[in-house]
Amino acid sequence: MQVCTTIEDQDTLKRELHGLTKACKLLGLKKGTIITLDQEQKIKQEDISISVIPAWKYFL
């Protein structure tokens, strides 16, 4: 799981995806989550499904 305010900036998105993908591979996970302030999307990165969800939705 990664947490950041926004992933609108491509450098931030790249950094967050790299860290999360590396952690998932190390732990043998096929899913990861990035919690943001208000963004929501699905990303597939190196056979890992990453859910980007807004914090309010995560805490519901």
Protein Blocks (a to p, Z undefined) as FASTA:
>chain_A
ZZdfbfkbmklmmmmmmmmmmmmmmnopabdcdddfkbccdddeehiacddddfklmmZZ
